[in-house]
Amino acid sequence: MWDILTNFIIDKIAGFFIQSFFKKPKIEITVKEIIYDLIESNPCDYVVVISPYPSRYYVNLGFSNIGKSATTLKNINLIIDKTIKLSSPDFKQIYLKPGEYQEMIIIFPIDKDKAINKGIFEIEVFDAFSKRYKYSGDFPINISIQ
């Protein structure tokens, strides 16, 4: 009886360590578009646009789980010129299975007096294991056909 219980506990502990150290998720981030967007209306405009975030960074991101276990992306930040750190109030957690890819548009509101139109950016993504994944580059990146 004790042998069975001991072997069961050892198997569970070994499985936990194998899962923890060898079957980790790995997230790859791709940025398809990042631009500063300001929606303004003047009193003489025929159409008035009302937005909860008239001054914002518009980011089109792709997430790939290239690891061997599933994970949940819990939080995302946008850092502009290494000084302005922004969070998205509308970000919903993303569950990614191994080999899965998801693309989404995320809005990062900012006070229009602090916003800049071009510079460097960094995307930080945190998963369920509190691991941080980063992507950085120059912006604007605009894939829209003009």
Secondary structure, 3 states (H helix, E strand, C coil): CHHHHHHHHHHHHHHHHHHHHHCCCCEEEEEEEEEEEECCCCCCCCCCCCCCCCEEEEEEEEEEECCCCCEEEEEEEEEECCCEEEECCCCCCEEECCCCEEEEEEEEECCCCCCCCCEEEEEEEEECCCCEEEEEEEECECCCCC
